[in-house]
Amino acid sequence: MPESAPAPGTDPRRPFQMLPPVARAAVAWAVVVVLAITVGSLVVYALVALRAATVPLVIALLGTALLHPVMPWLVRCGLRRGTAAALTCVVLVAAVGTVIAVLTNSLVHTAPQIARSLQEAGTKLAGWLGPTGDRIHQSLTTAAGSGSSVGGSLFTDLASGVLSGLGIAVELITGGVLALALVFFFLRDGDRTADLVRSVLPAERAELVVACGQQAFAAMAGFMRGTTLIALIDALFITVGLVILGVPGAAGLGALVFLGAFIPFIGAFLSGTVAVLVALADGGLTKALWTLGVVLAVQAIEGNVLQPVIQSRTVELHPATIMFAVVAGSGVAGMVGALLAVPVCAAALGIVSVLRGRRLGEPAPAGD
């Protein structure tokens, strides 16, 4: 027996349909935005709650993206994929260990000198700027005290919080081992990922997922390779400039520049500011202005020459997007979030570019 039509006035959609078209569109978009924010918040909460696993996973993906071009060359040399992946991981451990040792050595030996220079710069600014300078002096003194502990009272600080320090060390070691193991498996079995996706999903969906994954991986790889090369060039040029100007602690300041390059805008600003303040304390306003000129010149070369040439094939992120990603990442996961925010954002934008291309320019696959 056919169902009877609803009585007039009982249609539950009637109040919504009585709204003007603009109001209906606003309500629909509001529902979509609320659902998107809710789902995004749940995803972020899950990632943060499981950061012991998710952070090594993202780091492993970044490391794999950086080292992936080495695999085809080693395979062409006659090595099996497992052997090539293991050899690549050994070289990775040696390279990362060397870089960490060099950076740590530079920072430990120059941290007390940089700390004293920051305190002297704060004293000068306090005399020039009055109350505002006093607040800057207090901030610089606090930062200098933290920096001097790197070279002076490091063991005392560790002894006072040995349990906490041991827990952090275990977490770092565990995360590092997990990330290294994931890099090995990603390098060895990465060529099977597309076949695995095609075996699980329907053909028309599998190709879209594979294309999104390839574009995200390419964007992440381009960002990592480009940023690492640019960081090395920036650190080299600024260190040479500081040595020529006779700024104390040039090696440590160069190490800060290298590390800061992986946090766009904010890292360059902070490392450049420290270099200028150290120069101000050592040689006065003239040397500080020369140091500022060196930093600005290197940043100008980076922005107008290095980035367009080195990162021309990667996903191009708007500066506002980068700044928002860094701030949001630091708010969610601190320094680690700030470091990982931009490559993750680049990967997400790569996926969006594939989806937009399929929707706007490509014909829909059969069966959609």
C-alpha positions in Angstrom: 0.0 0.0 0.0 1.6 3.3 -1.0 2.5 5.7 1.7 0.3 8.7 2.1 1.7 12.1 1.5 2.4 14.2 4.6 -0.3 16.5 5.6 0.1 20.1 4.6 2.2 22.0 7.1 3.9 18.9 8.5 6.9 18.8 6.1 10.0 19.2 8.4 11.9 21.0 5.6 9.2 23.7 5.3 10.7 26.1 7.9 14.1 25.8 6.2 12.6 26.3 2.7 10.7 29.4 4.0 14.1 31.2 4.6 15.5 33.5 1.9 18.0 31.8 -0.5 20.9 33.8 1.1 19.9 32.6 4.6 19.6 29.0 3.4 23.1 29.2 1.8 24.5 30.7 5.0 23.0 28.0 7.1 24.3 25.2 4.8 27.8 26.7 4.8 27.7 27.2 8.6 26.9 23.5 9.0 29.8 22.5 6.7 32.2 24.8 8.5 31.2 23.4 11.9 31.6 19.8 10.8 35.0 20.6 9.2 36.2 22.2 12.3 34.9 19.4 14.5 36.6 16.7 12.4 39.8 18.7 12.1 39.9 19.2 15.9 39.4 15.5 16.5 42.2 14.7 14.0 44.6 17.2 15.6 43.7 15.9 19.1 44.4 12.4 18.0 47.7 13.3 16.5 48.8 15.2 19.6 47.6 12.5 21.9 49.6 9.9 19.9 52.6 12.2 19.2 55.0 9.5 20.5 54.1 7.6 17.2 52.9 10.4 14.9 56.0 12.7 15.3 58.4 9.9 14.4 56.1 8.9 11.5 56.2 12.5 10.0 60.0 12.7 10.6 60.4 9.4 8.8 58.4 10.6 5.9 60.5 13.8 5.7 63.7 11.7 5.9 62.5 9.3 3.2 61.5 12.2 1.0 65.0 13.7 1.4 66.8 10.4 0.7 64.5 8.8 -1.8 66.5 9.9 -4.9 69.5 7.9 -3.7 67.6 4.6 -3.9 67.3 4.3 -7.8 71.1 5.1 -8.1 72.0 2.4 -5.6 69.7 -0.1 -7.3 71.3 0.6 -10.7 74.6 -0.1 -9.1 73.5 -3.6 -8.5 72.4 -3.5 -4.8 69.2 -5.1 -3.7 66.5 -2.7 -2.3 66.9 -4.0 1.2 70.7 -3.6 1.1 70.4 -0.2 -0.5 67.9 1.0 2.1 70.2 -0.3 5.0 73.2 1.5 3.5 71.2 4.7 3.1 70.1 4.5 6.7 73.7 4.0 7.9 74.8 7.0 5.9 71.9 9.0 7.3 72.8 8.1 10.9 76.4 9.1 10.2 75.4 12.4 8.5 72.9 13.4 11.2 75.3 12.5 14.0 78.1 14.6 12.4 75.7 17.5 11.9 74.5 17.3 15.5 78.0 17.0 16.8 79.2 20.0 14.8 76.2 22.2 15.8 76.4 21.1 19.5 80.1 21.8 19.6 79.6 25.2 18.0 76.8 26.1 20.4 78.4 24.8 23.6 81.7 26.6 23.0 80.1 29.9 22.0 77.0 29.9 24.2 78.7 31.7 27.2 80.2 34.3 24.9 76.9 34.9 23.1 75.1 35.1 26.5 77.5 37.7 27.8 77.1 39.7 24.6 73.3 39.6 24.9 73.5 40.9 28.5 75.8 43.8 27.4 73.4 44.6 24.5 70.5 44.6 26.9 72.4 47.1 29.1 73.0 49.4 26.2 69.4 49.3 25.0 68.2 50.0 28.6 70.3 53.2 28.6 69.1 54.3 25.2 65.4 53.4 25.3 64.5 54.0 29.0 61.6 51.8 30.4 61.2 50.0 27.2 64.9 49.2 27.1 64.7 48.0 30.7 62.1 45.4 29.7 64.2 44.3 26.8 67.2 44.1 29.1 65.3 41.8 31.4 64.2 39.6 28.6 67.7 39.4 27.2 69.2 38.6 30.6 66.7 35.8 31.0 67.5 34.4 27.5 71.3 34.8 28.2 71.0 32.9 31.4 69.3 30.0 29.6 71.9 30.1 26.8 74.8 30.2 29.2 73.6 27.0 30.9 74.4 25.2 27.6 78.1 25.7 28.2 78.3 26.3 32.0 75.8 24.7 34.3 74.4 22.0 32.0 75.4 19.1 34.3 74.0 20.9 37.3 70.7 21.4 35.6 70.6 17.7 34.5 71.5 16.6 38.0 68.6 18.6 39.5 66.1 17.0 37.2 67.7 13.6 36.4 64.4 11.7 36.4 62.7 14.1 34.0 65.8 14.3 31.9 66.0 10.5 31.7 62.4 10.3 30.6 63.0 12.8 27.9 66.1 11.1 26.8 64.3 7.7 26.6 61.5 9.3 24.6 63.9 10.9 22.2 65.9 7.7 21.7 62.7 5.6 21.2 61.3 8.1 18.7 64.7 8.2 16.9 64.9 4.4 16.6 61.2 4.3 15.4 61.8 7.0 12.9 65.0 5.3 11.6 63.2 1.9 11.3 60.3 3.6 9.4 62.8 5.3 7.0 64.3 1.8 6.3 60.9 0.3 5.5 59.7 3.2 3.5 62.8 3.2 1.4 62.8 -0.6 0.9 59.0 -1.0 0.2 58.0 2.4 -1.1 57.8 1.2 -4.6 55.0 -1.3 -3.6 52.8 1.4 -2.1 50.9 2.1 -5.3 50.3 -1.6 -6.0 49.0 -2.0 -2.4 46.5 0.9 -2.9 45.3 -0.5 -6.2 44.8 -3.9 -4.6 42.6 -2.5 -1.8 40.6 0.3 -3.5 38.4 0.2 -6.7 40.4 1.2 -9.8 38.8 4.6 -10.3 39.5 5.6 -6.7 42.9 4.0 -6.4 44.4 6.1 -9.1 43.2 9.3 -7.4 44.6 8.2 -4.1 47.9 7.2 -5.7 48.1 10.6 -7.5 47.4 12.5 -4.2 50.1 10.5 -2.4 52.7 11.0 -5.1 52.0 14.7 -5.2 52.2 15.1 -1.4 55.4 13.1 -1.3 56.9 15.2 -4.1 56.0 18.4 -2.4 57.5 17.2 0.9 60.7 16.0 -0.8 61.1 19.3 -2.7 60.6 21.3 0.5 63.1 19.2 2.5 65.8 19.2 -0.2 65.4 22.9 -1.0 65.2 24.0 2.6 68.3 22.0 3.7 70.4 23.4 0.8 69.2 27.0 1.5 69.9 26.6 5.2 73.5 25.5 4.4 74.0 28.4 2.0 72.5 31.0 4.5 74.6 29.7 7.4 77.8 29.7 5.3 77.4 33.2 4.0 76.3 34.7 7.3 79.1 32.9 9.2 81.7 34.2 6.7 80.3 37.7 7.1 80.4 37.6 10.8 83.9 36.3 10.8 85.0 39.1 8.5 83.3 41.7 10.8 84.9 40.1 13.8 81.6 39.3 15.6 82.3 36.9 18.6 80.7 33.5 18.5 80.4 33.5 14.7 80.3 29.6 14.6 77.5 29.4 17.1 75.5 32.1 15.4 75.9 30.3 12.1 74.6 27.2 13.7 71.5 29.1 14.9 71.0 30.4 11.4 71.1 26.9 10.0 68.6 25.6 12.6 66.4 28.7 12.2 66.1 28.2 8.4 63.8 25.3 9.0 61.3 27.6 10.7 60.4 30.1 8.0 60.3 33.8 8.9 60.4 33.3 12.6 63.7 31.4 12.7 65.5 33.8 10.4 64.2 36.8 12.4 65.3 35.3 15.7 68.8 34.2 14.6 69.4 37.5 12.8 68.3 39.5 15.8 70.7 37.5 18.1 73.6 38.2 15.6 72.8 41.9 15.5 72.6 42.1 19.3 75.9 40.3 19.8 77.5 42.7 17.3 76.0 45.7 19.1 77.5 44.5 22.4 80.9 43.9 20.9 81.5 46.8 18.5 78.7 49.3 19.1 76.1 50.6 16.7 78.4 50.6 13.6 79.2 46.9 13.8 75.6 46.1 14.6 74.5 48.0 11.4 77.1 46.2 9.3 75.9 42.9 10.7 72.3 43.8 10.0 73.3 44.6 6.4 75.0 41.2 6.0 71.9 39.4 7.4 69.5 41.4 5.2 71.7 40.9 2.1 71.7 37.1 2.6 68.0 37.1 3.2 67.4 39.1 0.1 69.6 36.7 -2.0 67.6 33.8 -0.5 64.2 35.3 -1.2 65.0 36.5 -4.7 67.5 34.0 -6.1 67.8 30.8 -4.0 64.2 30.0 -3.4 63.0 30.7 -7.0 65.8 28.6 -8.4 66.1 25.8 -5.8 62.4 25.4 -4.9 60.8 26.2 -8.3 59.5 22.7 -8.7 57.9 22.3 -5.3 54.4 23.4 -4.2 54.5 27.2 -3.8 53.1 28.3 -0.4 51.9 31.9 0.1 53.9 33.7 2.9 50.7 34.2 4.8 50.0 30.4 4.7 53.6 29.7 5.9 53.3 32.1 8.8 49.9 30.7 9.8 51.2 27.1 9.6 54.2 27.9 11.8 52.2 29.7 14.5 49.5 27.0 14.5 52.1 24.2 14.6 54.0 25.8 17.5 50.7 26.2 19.4 49.8 22.6 18.9 53.2 20.9 19.4 55.7 23.5 20.4 59.0 23.6 18.6 58.4 20.2 16.9 55.1 21.5 15.6 56.8 24.6 14.2 59.4 22.5 12.4 56.9 20.1 10.9 54.1 22.5 10.1 55.3 23.8 6.8 56.3 20.5 5.1 53.0 19.0 6.3 51.1 22.0 4.9 53.0 21.7 1.6 52.0 18.0 1.4 48.3 18.9 2.1 48.4 21.6 -0.5 49.8 19.1 -3.0 46.8 16.8 -2.3 44.4 19.8 -2.7 46.1 20.7 -6.1 45.5 17.1 -7.3 41.8 17.2 -6.2 41.2 20.6 -7.8 42.8 19.4 -11.0 40.7 16.3 -11.2 37.5 18.3 -10.4 38.1 21.2 -12.6 40.2 20.1 -15.5 40.1 16.3 -15.8 37.3 14.1 -17.0 35.6 12.1 -14.3 36.4 8.4 -14.3 33.9 5.9 -15.5 31.4 4.9 -12.8 31.4 8.2 -10.9 
